[in-house]
Amino acid sequence: MMNAPTCFGLLLALVFSAPLAFAQQAAPTITIFLKDGRAVPTATIKRSGGNVMVPLQVGNSTGEIGYPVANIARIDFPEPPEIKDARDLLSKGKIADVVNTLKPVLADQQPFQDVPGNWWQEAAQVNLIALVTDSRDAEADQLIAQLEKSSADPEILQLAKVLQTASAARKGAHETSLPVFDAAIKHFKNRQTLANAWLNKGHCHFAMGQWEPAIMAYLRIPVFFAEQKLLLPIAQLGSGRAMAGLGDTASATAKYNEVIASFPSSAEASLAKSELEKLTNNPPNP
């Protein structure tokens, strides 16, 4: 037989259970690990103010019980398959599909973005790269602001800073952007951060007509960051343009042809064809 405090606690859970919809999760089970060492498995979960709520079954009645976020060490959520799908789409340059794929994950995990174990930050990083790549700066800035509020991880914050600076560089802030990219390259280890810093360092040098530093920055991507597939055709095209700027027509031609052959369905392949036409129609003076 239950004692009085236990009965009273269960009664409160039933009386005050809110009619809010739970974030539905399929197996495997979500597990809430409390700071006192307890583990609470559950199939569904939701956020209500400073509490994480889970359903509670008492006989034929269903209520819910809340666990203060301050008492939670972490929550183990199953990894949303959409994140892997989005990374695959990102590597293929299907930017709009990336953003649409991640929308439900971001919405589902957003209430838990301040709780260790959430997948919101991982999904947000992938989404941020897509937004910046697509020059959707206003949306990217909003997401960066959310990341800065929810994350204390310096690597995540630095990636956000690099991508935000890349947006500023596209608008002409080349000289002031370079120190940000250099600092990221010197002090951080996240490969997405480093690859984006090198790529945008190349863009800045190219915009300022500094061909050799641009080439060296661009070529870092295929040599050291070949897994960053979204950036590969952009870096290869950039290096070809910098070679053309330097007057090395043979190397530029070879690089453009490499982009066309290696990334035939990319936007950069079409741009490389246009650059080849320019070289053919307007050869440099001997």
C-alpha positions, 0 to 999 in steps of 0.5 A, a space after each residue: 500500500 502506498 504511503 500518503 506522500 506518494 499518493 499525494 505526489 501521484 495525485 498532483 501529477 494527474 491533476 496538473 498534467 497539461 494537455 500539451 502534446 509530447 514530442 513523440 519518439 520511437 524506440 530506442 527509449 529516451 533516458 533521463 540521467 539525474 544528478 543523483 544517479 537515477 536513470 528514468 527511461 521513457 518513450 515520450 518527453 516534453 518541456 514545460 518551463 524549467 521541467 522536463 515532463 514524462 508520462 506517468 501511468 497510474 491504473 487506467 489514468 495517465 498523468 505526467 511527472 516533471 524533473 527540474 532541468 537543474 537536477 538533470 545530468 543529461 538526456 540520451 535521445 536517439 540520434 535523429 536520422 534526419 541529421 545524417 540525411 541532411 549531411 548527405 544532402 549537404 555534401 551533394 550541394 542540395 541546400 534547400 533540401 538540407 534546410 527542409 530536412 532539418 526543420 522537424 529536428 530543430 523544432 523537436 529538439 529546440 525545447 531541450 537545447 539547454 539540456 546536455 545530450 540534445 541533438 539541437 546543436 548538432 542539427 543547428 550546425 549543419 543547418 547553419 552551414 547550409 544557410 550561409 552557403 545559400 547566402 541566407 544571412 538573416 536566417 543564419 544570424 538568427 540561428 547563430 544568436 540561438 547557438 550563442 545562447 545555448 552552447 558553451 562549447 568553444 568549438 561550436 561557437 567558433 564555427 558560428 563566428 567563422 560562418 558569420 564572418 564569412 557573411 560579412 566578407 561576402 559584403 566586402 569586409 575582406 581585411 577585417 575578416 582575415 584575422 578572424 579566419 587566422 585566429 580560428 585556424 591557429 586556435 581551434 580543431 573542429 574540421 568544419 571550422 578549419 575548412 570554412 576558415 581556409 576557404 573564406 580566407 581564400 575568398 578574401 585574398 582573391 577579392 583583394 587580388 592577392 592571387 598566391 595567398 588565395 591559391 594556397 588557402 583554396 588548395 588546403 581544402 582538397 589536400 587536408 579536408 577532402 571529406 568536406 565535400 560541399 566545399 571541394 568544388 568551391 575551393 577548386 573553382 576558386 583556385 582556378 580563378 586565382 591561377 587565372 588572375 596570376 596569369 597561369 592560364 595552363 594551370 587555370 585551364 587544368 583546374 577548371 577541367 578538373 572541376 567539370 570532371 569531378 563535380 559535373 552536376 555542381 553549380 561550380 561546374 557550370 561556372 568553370 565552363 564559363 571561365 574556360 570560355 573567357 580564357 578562350 575568347 580573351 587569352 592573356 597578353 603574352 
